[in-house]
Amino acid sequence: MRRFLFRISIVLAGLIALLISAMNANRVEIELAFGHLTSPLGLALVVAFTIGLLVGLAWQVYWVAELLNERGRLRRALRLAETAAKSSAATREPDRNR
């Protein structure tokens, strides 16, 4: 079911992109840092939207990777603290029996 919904959403996104491109057929000049391009407005909008999605996805993946790395560091620190607490409790225990 999940794959079916994913495929339907991809098809809908493609149809919307096609509709936007068809409705905005005027040509625009795009000035980049390294040159000029001439493109239909609809295509420029779809490409800009896609690039924005990909950049956002890349940033999100980087952020999740940082969180997972921090979680790993915190787990290691917790294990070290637990072993230190257990060893200090084990060394103090014989003193209580006296």
C-alpha positions in Angstrom: 0.0 0.0 0.0 2.8 2.4 0.9 4.6 1.8 -2.5 1.3 2.4 -4.3 0.8 5.7 -2.5 4.4 6.7 -3.3 3.9 5.9 -7.0 0.6 7.9 -7.1 2.3 10.9 -5.5 5.1 10.7 -8.0 2.7 10.6 -10.9 0.7 13.5 -9.4 3.9 15.6 -9.0 4.8 14.9 -12.6 1.4 15.9 -13.8 1.5 19.1 -11.8 5.0 19.9 -13.2 3.7 19.3 -16.7 0.7 21.5 -16.0 2.9 24.3 -14.6 5.2 24.0 -17.6 2.3 24.2 -20.1 0.7 27.2 -18.4 3.9 29.2 -18.2 5.3 28.9 -21.7 6.9 32.4 -21.8 10.6 32.4 -22.1 12.7 34.0 -19.3 16.4 34.8 -19.1 18.1 33.3 -16.1 21.3 35.0 -15.0 23.7 32.7 -13.2 27.1 33.5 -11.7 28.8 31.8 -14.7 26.5 32.6 -17.6 23.0 33.3 -18.9 20.3 30.8 -19.8 17.0 31.2 -21.6 14.3 28.8 -20.6 10.5 28.6 -20.4 9.2 30.0 -17.2 7.4 26.7 -16.3 10.6 24.7 -16.6 12.6 27.2 -14.6 10.0 27.0 -11.8 10.0 23.3 -11.7 13.8 23.1 -11.8 14.0 25.7 -9.0 11.5 23.8 -6.9 13.3 20.5 -7.5 16.6 22.0 -6.5 15.1 23.4 -3.4 13.7 20.0 -2.4 17.0 18.3 -3.0 18.9 20.9 -1.0 16.4 20.7 1.8 16.7 16.9 1.8 20.5 17.0 1.9 20.3 19.4 4.9 17.8 17.2 6.7 20.1 14.1 6.1 23.1 16.0 7.5 21.0 17.1 10.5 19.8 13.5 11.2 23.4 12.2 10.9 24.6 14.8 13.4 21.8 13.7 15.8 22.7 10.0 15.4 26.4 10.8 16.0 25.5 12.8 19.2 23.3 10.0 20.4 26.1 7.5 20.0 28.5 9.7 22.0 25.9 10.1 24.7 25.3 6.4 24.9 29.1 5.7 25.2 29.3 8.4 27.9 26.4 6.8 29.8 28.0 3.4 29.6 31.3 4.7 31.0 29.4 6.5 33.8 27.5 3.4 34.6 30.6 1.3 34.8 32.3 3.9 36.9 29.3 4.0 39.3 29.2 0.2 39.5 32.9 -0.1 40.2 32.8 2.7 42.9 29.8 1.0 44.5 31.6 -2.3 44.5 34.7 -0.8 46.2 32.5 0.9 48.8 30.4 -2.2 49.6 33.0 -4.1 51.7 33.4 -1.0 54.0 29.7 -1.2 54.9 29.9 -4.7 56.2 32.5 -3.9 58.9 
